[in-house]
């Protein structure tokens, strides 16, 4: 069989790797754009396959346990405590960092196997209680701890302190002879990151020759590191004739090169070394570069960098808004002619119709589609004969302060229309882009009787009409 240990992880949720620490605004933007994504630093892509935690405490525990159980060989049934305690302590070890760790592990396995063989003896292959401590059954049963010890060093002579008695030393010699004729296992080395060191069972493996390393079947420890950064760590039991492959092509140097590519934008191909951990996810993988609330996000699991459009925050709409508009319109009243005929106003329609620039503003309260507003519109009639006499002065201004009610886009309005009317009208607006809008409106000026002084009769003006259109801006 073949056991592949590569820098990949099991399937997970969508992942986002940041090239630098993101700001809270960057995090918010990423969460809006990629809901449910798991975010982590880019370093996690380097060490994704290495189990977390320092193996040192487990090895320290093993050292203490080994020293503690050695005197138990002289106690009645002390073997039971030895085998149980050392089985737990050796099982907890997940990595061997150097030859000293390997030596400690070897001694513990030899001594554990000694206790197993001395306690069970000929019952090793048949006693149910021996099942956790043996390989095989019946006459073919072998002490499992001794198989693992042989896997670490091959056929090596144990010290008397590790296997104190002759009967067990002879039994261990049988295990050594057996492993020499077993089909070997092997380690095949794939692509490694720049500057990487490969360690097998606490010893450095020369990877320059690009050949397979033969191993005794059993439990083995594999580690790939660049400096103090562990890229890959494996603890596995491998059988005879099997091959274990080690591949960890993505390290610190490859991480830095990938971060520079993210900085360049999108459209680039993901380097093959980076595709090993990225493709191993089996899920969408994104890279993120912080940007003060506008991070650059790219998807990379399909082999090329694809820009991800940011989802902008939902706009918080206030129930209050202010609208201002500027435009042009038309004003008409018969009084333009009547009050200016003596000054030369012509006898045609131009005398009663005027072009007027328009300025309007209002404040609005909204609830759903319903809206109510208060505002003012001012029209300035242009032309030589388009003014009205007000006492001793003349005015061309028509000012319409009003209240409005209706919908957000169309409302009926009412209010005084200066100089002499009650205005009844309407207004409408259409949003074009962001706050920009098109506006329109109209008003009918209902004549109001104006009292005069000095016992002169009241003045009743003719009706006025106005309509206008323009562009405006809404401020929420």
C-alpha positions in Angstrom: 0.0 0.0 0.0 1.0 3.6 -0.2 0.5 6.3 2.5 0.9 9.8 1.2 1.8 12.5 3.7 1.5 15.9 1.9 0.8 19.4 3.0 -2.9 19.3 2.5 -5.8 19.4 4.9 -9.1 17.6 5.0 -12.2 19.3 3.5 -13.2 22.5 5.3 -15.3 25.6 4.9 -14.3 28.4 2.5 -11.0 29.8 3.7 -9.5 33.3 3.5 -5.8 33.8 4.1 -4.7 37.3 4.9 -1.2 38.4 3.6 -1.0 40.9 6.5 -3.0 41.6 9.6 -6.4 43.1 8.5 -8.0 46.1 10.1 -11.5 45.7 11.6 -12.9 47.5 8.5 -11.1 44.9 6.3 -12.6 42.1 8.3 -16.1 43.6 8.0 -15.7 43.9 4.2 -14.5 40.3 3.9 -17.4 39.0 6.0 -19.9 40.9 3.9 -18.4 39.6 0.7 -17.7 36.0 1.8 -20.3 35.1 4.5 -19.1 32.2 6.7 -15.5 32.2 5.4 -12.9 31.1 7.9 -10.1 33.7 8.0 -6.5 33.1 9.1 -3.0 34.5 8.4 -1.2 33.3 5.3 1.3 31.5 7.6 -1.5 29.0 8.3 -1.3 27.9 4.6 2.4 27.1 5.3 1.8 25.0 8.4 -1.7 23.7 7.6 -0.7 20.0 7.7 1.5 20.2 10.8 -0.4 19.2 14.0 -0.5 22.1 16.5 1.3 21.8 19.7 4.9 21.3 21.0 5.9 17.6 21.2 8.3 18.5 24.1 5.8 18.0 27.0 4.8 14.5 25.8 8.5 13.5 25.5 9.2 15.0 29.0 6.3 12.9 30.4 7.7 9.8 28.7 11.1 10.4 30.2 9.6 10.7 33.7 7.4 7.7 33.3 10.3 5.5 32.1 12.5 6.5 35.1 9.5 5.9 37.4 8.6 2.4 36.2 12.1 0.9 36.0 12.1 -0.1 39.7 8.8 -1.9 39.2 10.6 -4.9 37.7 11.2 -6.0 41.3 7.6 -5.8 42.4 4.9 -8.5 42.1 3.0 -8.0 38.9 4.9 -4.7 38.4 4.9 -5.6 34.6 1.3 -4.6 34.5 2.0 -1.0 35.5 5.1 -0.9 33.3 3.3 -1.9 30.1 0.2 0.2 30.8 2.0 3.4 31.7 4.6 3.2 28.9 1.9 2.3 26.4 0.1 5.5 27.2 3.2 7.6 27.3 4.6 6.4 24.0 1.1 6.7 22.3 1.0 10.4 23.3 4.3 11.2 21.5 3.5 12.7 18.2 7.0 13.7 17.0 10.7 13.0 17.4 12.7 16.2 17.0 16.3 14.9 17.2 18.4 11.7 17.9 18.1 12.2 21.7 14.3 12.0 21.4 14.6 8.9 19.3 16.9 7.2 21.8 14.5 7.9 24.6 11.6 6.5 22.6 13.7 3.4 21.7 14.5 2.7 25.4 10.9 3.1 26.4 9.7 0.7 23.7 12.4 -1.9 24.6 11.5 -1.7 28.3 7.7 -1.8 27.6 8.2 -4.9 25.4 10.3 -6.5 28.2 7.4 -6.2 30.6 4.9 -7.5 28.1 7.0 -10.6 27.3 7.9 -11.4 30.9 4.3 -11.1 32.1 2.5 -13.0 29.3 5.3 -15.4 28.2 3.8 -18.3 26.2 0.3 -16.8 26.6 1.2 -13.7 24.5 -0.6 -15.0 21.4 -3.7 -16.4 23.3 -4.4 -14.3 26.3 -7.1 -11.6 25.5 -5.4 -9.2 27.9 -2.3 -9.3 25.7 -4.1 -8.2 22.5 -3.2 -4.5 22.8 0.4 -5.4 23.2 1.0 -7.9 20.4 1.1 -8.1 16.6 -0.4 -11.3 15.3 -1.9 -14.1 17.3 -1.2 -17.7 18.5 2.3 -19.0 17.8 3.0 -16.1 15.4 2.4 -13.4 18.0 5.2 -10.8 18.4 5.6 -8.1 21.0 4.3 -4.9 19.3 6.6 -2.5 21.2 9.7 -4.5 20.0 8.5 -4.2 16.4 8.3 -0.4 16.7 11.7 -0.3 18.4 13.2 -2.3 15.5 11.5 0.2 13.1 13.4 3.0 14.7 16.9 1.6 14.4 16.7 -1.7 12.5 18.4 -4.8 14.1 20.2 -3.1 17.0 21.4 -4.6 20.2 19.5 -3.3 23.3 21.2 -2.3 26.5 20.9 -4.5 29.6 19.0 -1.7 31.4 16.3 -1.7 28.6 15.9 -5.5 28.5 17.3 -6.8 31.8 16.8 -10.6 31.6 18.2 -13.2 29.3 14.9 -14.8 28.3 13.5 -11.5 27.0 16.8 -10.7 25.3 16.6 -14.0 23.4 13.0 -13.2 22.4 14.1 -9.8 21.2 16.8 -11.4 19.1 14.0 -13.3 17.4 12.2 -10.1 16.6 15.4 -8.6 15.2 15.9 -11.7 13.0 12.2 -11.5 11.8 12.4 -7.8 10.8 15.5 -8.5 8.7 13.6 -10.8 6.4 10.4 -8.7 6.3 9.7 -6.8 3.1 11.1 -3.3 3.6 9.0 -0.2 3.6 10.2 3.0 1.9 10.1 6.7 2.0 9.7 8.6 -1.3 10.5 12.3 -1.1 8.5 14.6 -3.4 9.0 18.4 -3.8 10.1 20.3 -0.7 10.1 24.0 0.0 13.2 26.1 -0.4 15.5 25.5 2.5 13.5 22.6 3.9 15.0 19.8 6.0 13.4 16.3 6.1 13.7 14.3 9.3 12.7 10.6 9.7 12.5 9.3 13.2 14.5 12.3 14.6 17.3 12.0 12.1 18.0 14.1 9.0 17.4 12.5 5.6 19.7 13.4 2.7 17.2 14.4 0.0 19.9 15.6 -2.5 20.2 12.1 -4.0 16.5 11.9 -4.8 16.4 8.2 -3.9 14.0 6.2 -1.7 14.9 5.6 1.9 14.3 2.0 3.1 12.6 1.5 6.5 11.7 -1.4 8.8 7.9 -1.7 8.9 6.4 -0.2 12.0 5.7 3.1 13.6 7.6 6.0 12.1 7.8 9.8 12.6 8.2 12.2 9.7 8.9 15.9 9.9 9.7 18.7 7.3 10.8 22.1 8.6 12.3 25.3 7.3 14.3 26.7 10.3 11.9 26.7 13.2 8.8 26.5 11.0 7.3 23.0 10.8 5.7 22.4 7.4 4.7 18.8 7.8 4.6 16.4 10.7 3.4 12.8 10.5 3.2 9.9 12.9 2.1 6.7 11.2 2.4 2.9 11.2 3.5 1.5 7.9 3.5 -2.1 6.7 6.1 -4.1 4.8 6.2 -3.3 1.1 4.4 0.0 1.5 5.7 3.4 0.5 5.3 6.6 2.4 5.6 9.8 0.3 6.6 13.1 1.8 5.8 16.3 -0.1 5.8 19.9 1.4 6.6 22.3 -1.4 5.1 25.5 0.2 7.3 27.2 2.8 8.2 30.7 4.0 9.9 31.7 0.7 7.0 30.5 -1.4 4.6 32.3 1.0 6.4 35.6 0.5 6.4 35.1 -3.3 2.6 34.4 -3.2 2.0 37.5 -1.1 3.7 39.7 -3.8 1.5 38.2 -6.5 -1.6 39.2 -4.5 -0.3 42.7 -4.3 0.0 42.8 -8.1 -3.8 42.3 -8.6 -5.5 39.5 -10.5 -5.0 37.4 -13.6 -1.8 35.6 -12.5 -1.4 31.8 -12.3 -1.1 30.3 -8.9 2.4 28.8 -8.5 2.4 24.9 -8.4 3.9 24.9 -5.0 1.1 27.0 -3.6 -1.5 24.8 -5.3 -0.6 21.8 -3.2 -2.1 23.2 0.0 -4.7 25.3 -1.8 -6.0 22.4 -3.9 -5.9 20.1 -0.9 -8.7 22.1 0.7 -11.3 20.8 -1.7 -13.2 24.1 -1.1 -13.0 27.7 -2.3 -9.8 29.4 -1.1 -9.3 33.1 -1.1 -6.3 35.4 -0.5 -6.8 38.8 1.0 -4.6 41.9 1.1 -5.8 44.5 3.7 -6.8 47.9 2.3 -8.3 50.1 5.1 -11.8 48.8 4.6 -11.4 48.1 0.9 -9.3 44.9 0.9 -8.2 43.1 -2.3 -9.7 39.7 -2.4 -8.8 37.0 -5.0 -10.0 33.5 -5.4 -7.1 31.0 -6.1 -8.3 27.4 -5.8 -9.1 27.2 -9.6 -5.5 27.8 -10.5 -5.6 31.5 -11.4 -6.3 34.6 -9.4 -9.9 35.8 -9.8 -10.9 39.2 -8.4 -13.7 39.1 -6.0 -15.9 42.2 -6.1 -16.5 43.6 -2.6 -20.0 43.8 -1.2 -20.5 47.3 0.1 -22.2 47.9 3.4 -26.0 48.3 3.2 -26.8 52.0 3.1 -28.5 53.2 6.3 -31.5 55.2 5.2 -32.7 57.9 7.4 -36.4 58.8 7.5 -35.4 62.4 6.9 -34.0 63.9 3.7 -33.3 67.2 2.2 -33.7 67.9 -1.5 -32.4 70.9 -3.5 -33.0 71.5 -7.2 -32.2 74.0 -9.9 -33.9 74.3 -13.2 -36.2 76.4 -15.4 -39.9 76.8 -15.9 -42.9 78.8 -17.2 -45.0 81.4 -15.4 -48.2 82.8 -16.8 -50.8 85.4 -15.6 -53.0 87.9 -17.4 -51.8 90.6 -15.0 -48.4 90.7 -16.8 -50.3 92.3 -19.7 -52.8 94.4 -17.7 -50.2 96.0 -15.5 -47.6 96.6 -18.3 -49.8 97.5 -21.3 -49.3 101.2 -20.8 -45.5 100.5 -20.7 -45.7 98.9 -24.2 -46.6 95.3 -23.5 -47.5 93.7 -26.9 -51.0 92.5 -27.6 -50.0 88.8 -28.0 -49.3 85.7 -25.9 -45.7 86.6 -25.1 -47.0 89.3 -22.7 -48.7 86.7 -20.4 -46.1 83.9 -20.6 -42.6 84.2 -19.2 -39.5 81.9 -18.8 -38.4 81.6 -15.2 -35.2 80.1 -13.6 -36.2 78.0 -10.6 -34.6 77.2 -7.3 -36.3 74.9 -4.9 -35.5 73.1 -1.6 -37.5 71.0 0.9 -37.2 68.8 3.8 -38.9 65.4 3.7 -40.0 62.7 6.2 -40.5 59.2 4.8 -42.0 56.0 6.1 -42.0 53.3 3.5 -43.5 54.9 0.3 -45.4 57.6 2.3 -43.7 61.0 2.5 -44.6 64.4 3.8 -42.5 67.5 3.2 -42.2 71.3 3.7 -40.3 73.5 1.3 -40.2 76.5 -0.9 -39.9 77.1 -4.7 -38.8 80.4 -6.1 -39.4 81.4 -9.8 -38.0 84.6 -11.3 -40.0 85.6 -14.4 -37.7 87.1 -17.1 -38.7 89.6 -19.7 -39.3 93.4 -20.0 -43.0 93.2 -19.3 -43.1 90.2 -16.8 -43.3 92.0 -13.5 -46.2 92.8 -11.1 -46.7 96.0 -9.2 -46.9 95.6 -5.4 -47.6 98.9 -3.8 -44.8 101.3 -4.8 -42.5 98.5 -6.0 -42.6 95.8 -8.8 -41.6 92.2 -8.5 -40.8 89.4 -10.9 -40.5 86.8 -8.2 -43.1 84.1 -7.5 -42.2 82.4 -4.2 -44.1 79.3 -3.2 -43.6 78.0 0.4 -45.6 74.9 0.7 -46.4 71.7 2.5 -46.5 68.4 0.6 -48.0 65.0 1.2 -48.0 61.8 -0.9 -45.4 59.3 -2.0 -41.7 59.5 -2.0 -41.7 60.3 -5.7 -44.9 62.4 -6.2 -46.7 64.7 -3.8 -49.6 67.2 -3.8 -48.6 70.6 -2.4 -50.4 73.6 -1.0 -49.3 76.9 0.4 -49.2 80.7 -0.3 -47.9 81.7 -3.7 -46.5 85.2 -3.4 -47.3 87.9 -4.2 -51.1 87.4 -4.3 -52.2 83.8 -4.5 -53.0 80.6 -2.7 -51.0 77.9 -4.5 -52.3 74.4 -5.1 -50.0 72.1 -7.0 -47.8 69.0 -7.1 -44.2 67.9 -7.4 -42.4 64.8 -8.6 -38.8 63.5 -8.5 -37.0 60.5 -10.1 -33.7 59.1 -8.7 -31.1 58.8 -11.4 -27.8 57.9 -9.7 -26.9 57.9 -6.0 -28.3 61.3 -4.8 -28.8 62.8 -8.3 -32.5 63.1 -9.3 -34.7 64.7 -11.9 -37.4 67.0 -10.6 -40.7 68.6 -11.9 -43.5 70.6 -10.4 -46.4 72.8 -11.0 -48.7 75.2 -9.2 -52.0 76.9 -9.8 -52.3 80.3 -8.1 -55.8 80.9 -6.8 -56.4 84.7 -6.8 -56.8 86.3 -3.3 -58.6 89.6 -2.9 -56.2 92.3 -1.8 -57.7 95.1 0.4 -56.5 98.6 -0.4 -56.1 101.7 1.7 -57.7 105.1 1.3 -61.1 103.6 0.6 -60.0 102.3 -2.7 -61.7 99.1 -3.9 -60.1 95.8 -3.3 -57.8 94.4 -5.9 -58.5 90.9 -7.3 -55.7 89.5 -9.5 -56.1 87.1 -12.3 -55.0 83.5 -11.8 -51.4 82.5 -12.1 -49.9 79.3 -13.5 -46.4 77.9 -13.2 -44.7 74.7 -14.2 -41.0 73.8 -14.0 -38.4 71.0 -14.2 -34.8 70.6 -13.3 -32.1 68.5 -11.7 -31.5 68.1 -8.0 -29.6 66.3 -5.3 -31.0 64.4 -2.3 -29.1 64.5 1.1 -30.1 61.6 3.4 
